[in-house]
Amino acid sequence: MGDSRKLKNHFSSVRRPYDVAMLEEERELKKKYGIRRKSELRRMEYIWKNIRQRARRLIAEKDKAKTELLFNKVDSLGLCPGEKSLENILGMKLVDVLDRRFQNVLCRLNLANTPMQARQFIVHKHVKINGTIIFSPNYIVKKEEENNIVVDEKLTRGDATIDSSAKPVEKKEVAVEEKKEEAKEKTGEKKEEVKEEQKIEKKDESAEKEGKTVKEESK
């Protein structure tokens, strides 16, 4: 059968997990980019640190073939849009990697209104890249794939997500207004009925009085 496959960690632990400044920075990044778990942020840090470590090693080794491979990788992912140099790669920040996440790219291309809506589209398998469904919000989108992102037509047709939330409110308002009008009509009908009954009672009283006067005169 052979040995079982050993799974590698795609993120590394933090040396000081209870650093207040780091925790506040991570909280802001989670709100801005719609990240739900710290492990997702650690994966992006792992990619960022790995690329910078390779650049730092190549500065010492000066291997042209490996540097070209690194330049091609960074260029295909769109992480360092400036000149191709190891110094620019070392100056790359974590935010540059977070901007290339699938969730953030959807918001930047105006295919979703908010980061959380973009995450919902991706997790619910409503988005395709080159005809294949990508359901990971942490997928690093390549520059060639940006023009091939397709969202389900049912979601983008006339901003169905926004209209669907607005329709029930309008229906409720219309229903409330109709109920008010019906109540007013009922109260008006009741008032008219009361007035008619009062008129009939007055007529009956006047008729009784006239009958009494006729009897007295006959006597």
Long-range contacts (C-beta under 8 A, 24 or more apart in sequence): 10-43, 10-46, 11-39, 11-42, 11-43, 11-45, 11-46, 12-42, 12-45, 12-46, 12-49, 13-42, 14-42, 29-94, 29-98, 32-115, 33-98, 33-101, 33-103, 33-104, 33-115, 34-103, 34-104, 34-114, 34-115, 34-116, 34-118, 34-119, 34-137, 36-119, 40-137, 40-138, 43-138, 44-94, 44-97, 44-98, 44-101, 44-138, 45-94, 47-97, 47-140, 48-92, 48-93, 48-94, 48-96, 48-97, 51-79, 51-89, 51-92, 52-89, 52-90, 52-92, 55-86, 55-89, 55-90, 56-90, 58-86, 59-86, 75-143, 76-142, 76-143, 76-144, 77-140, 77-142, 77-143, 78-141, 78-142, 78-143, 97-140, 100-140, 100-141, 101-137, 101-138, 101-139, 101-140, 101-141, 102-127, 102-134, 102-136, 102-137, 102-138, 102-139, 102-140, 102-141, 103-137, 103-138, 105-141, 105-146, 105-149, 106-149, 106-151, 109-146, 109-149, 111-149, 111-151, 111-156, 112-151, 113-161, 113-162, 117-161, 121-151, 121-152, 121-155, 126-151, 126-152, 126-155, 127-151, 127-152
